[in-house]
């Protein structure tokens, strides 16, 4: 069925864009899994905004620029923080129940923030509460339809313009074309490229890979942020232990019970995420331990229970009571700063194709995302993309071209994830990146008569692993989340964004 507007992804960015589009035409919101399975649902840490009495938009702007390691797009950052307060007020009007102290909003502190400006909902369920509210708002609009268990496999392109998508229907296992006047990619991140990730299983970078195959430009793929503190227990998922735990006063300790972050940065546990993640890896290498420990036991148990009910409940399920026990943690892939290049209105280099949220690279996060800016980015830039997409509400829908014929890599997913983790992870080298690229390029591609979602995901993951390695090799420096042992210094000549597409190698602009 043809739609005026197709939104691929049902997280915060996609839902916010759909709400903007509803008054301009028919909107189909397509979800890869259930409508509840997105990275937004797992966002515990909160949403950053300059609304408290002692905060200012300019301070939020300065903190974001500082965390981004001199690589943020200043215009994007200004847009984010300037439009953030109104976006939060709108969420409150629509029904989001942010935590309060009496009648006033309660603001928390997280790493690299100079003020307490993090809003939470139900303690550590902020993303879930915002997603719930946006879904109910979107579902109340008659022009918006939802379709779950439909995974994008490719973009349809005709005459150099996006004309819709091809998707794999999980129920029928058929490939189905979905023509549209304009397409928004809001497919989230790519954390499942790595063995340990805080992302849900659906985060396989489908939108970025599809955009690349369609000819769109990608940017800053070398910058993959690892969250420092993911739960590390046999049989347990890499559950994110939110930054707010350290913001509340939690300590990081090694196996001997010693605090070690003071040796790595004057902000100790509240240092930027890339520094904390590398410090943990360095400490594990020094001691030979497989993890470090997050200590909340010196805080009042009532505070921990009220502020972090979801974290407490999950840890208890695996035998760890964080009010009494140290929680074993280690870094896990968390957030992709790079993705499909866009301008400030979500436009990509391919006409009629837009992107918002983690799949997009606006430059707002630079080389290292400031904690809790991602939900705000999804709100602000999702709305902007939706408004800009309305330009395509009139005129003819592009002719639906034939779907491309896919080929799939002959490599087990776990082997691919192991390779990416070892060679394209927190600490990299030219030798390791080259070795990874050599292996990835040698993998045989072959057609499959009856492909399924798993094969399409593997195809995209294989492509993205090669792209991360290529971009990482081209950036001969260390900056933010990209750290190379053979080029450990930050160099002014690389104070530029990487760009790559199917038709050109890595350039810096």
C-alpha positions, 0 to 999 in steps of 0.5 A: 500500500502506498503512503504519503510518508513512511517512517521506519522506526517506532522510537522517540525520533520516529514517533515525534516525526510522525506526529508532525507529519499527520496533518500533511498526509497519510503516515505509515510507521513501520516497526521491525519488531513489536512497537515497544522494542526500540532503543528508546525503551531502554534509555534509563539515564534521562533527558538533558535540558536547561530548565532548572533555576541555576542552569542556562541554555548556554551552559548546556551548549558549552558542556555538549561542545566540550564533551564532543572533543572539538567535533560537534557541529556548533549549529546543531548543538545550538539548535538542540539546546535552544529548542530543548526546553519547548520540546520538554514542555510539549512532552509534559503537556502530552502527559509525560510524568517526569519525576518531581520534588514536590511540585518542581521538576527534579534534576539529576547530575551526570558525567561531564554536565556542569549543572544538574539538568537531567530529567527522569521519569519513574526513576530509571524508565525515562525512555519508556515513559516518553515513548509511551506518551508519544505512541498514545499521541500518535495513535490518536491521530487518524492519519497515522497507521502502524505496522509491526514485525516489518524489517527494512531490507533496502531503500527503493530509489528511482531517478536519484530519489528515494521512492520507498522501502523494501521490507521483510514481513516476519509473519509471511516471510515475503519481501514487500515494496512500500512506495512513499512520497518521502521516507524517514529513517529512524531505525536506531543504532548498531550496537549488535555489531559488538559482542557486548552491547546495551542495545536491544537485539533489533539494533543492527544498523539496518537504516544506515546500511540501507542508506549506504547501499542506496547511495546516501552519504554517511558520516563519523562512523568511526565514533562508537560510544561504549557505556562504561557500566554494563552489568557483567554476570554469567547468563545475564544480558549486558544490562545498562547500569545508568550513568545516573548511578555515578551521578548519584555518587556511585564509585568504581572499584577494582577487584581489590576494592580500590577506587581507581578513576581518580588516577585517570581524570580529575572528575573521577567517576563523572569524567566523559564516557570515553575516558571512563570506558578506557580507564576501566579497560586499562584497569582490567588489563593491569589487574588481569580481572574480567570486570570492575565493580560499581559501588552504591552501598555507601548511599541510603538504600531508600535513595537507591530504591526510589531513584533506580527501581528498574536497575535494582529489580534487574540486578536482583533477578541475577542475585545482586542487591546494589544496596548491599553488593558491588555490581560487576560491570564492564563497558559495552557498545552503547551509542553510534555518534555517526550514521546517515549524514543529515542537515539540521532538518533531517535531509540526507544527500538523497532527495526524499530521504530523511533521517533522525535519531541515532541513525542520523549524523547531525554532528550534534554529538561530535566524537563523544556524546554528552550523557542524556542528550540522545533523547533530546536529539530524537525529540528536537530533530525528529520534529524538525525532520517531520516538518521538513518532510511535509514539502513532499506532501503534494505532487506525484509519488515516484514510480516504484522501481524493481527491488535490488537482488541481495547477496549475503555474507558467508560468516556466522554472526558471532564470528563477525561480532567477535571480530568487530569487538576485538579490532574495532572496539574501545581501543584500536590500532592501524594493524588491528583495523587493517586485519579486520578489513582484510578478513571482512573483504575476503568473505564470500557473498552469495544469493539465497532463494528464501532469505529471512530477517536474520540474513538481512541483518547479517548483510547490513552488519557485515557492511557496517563493520567494513565501513567502521574499519575503513573510517577508523583507518582513515582517521589517524588520530585519537579523538573522543570515542575513537582511540588508536594506540598508534596515533594516541594524540588529537590532531588539529588536521582531523578536526573534521567530519568523515564522509563516505558513500558507496561511490567515494572513499573516506574524505574529511570535511 
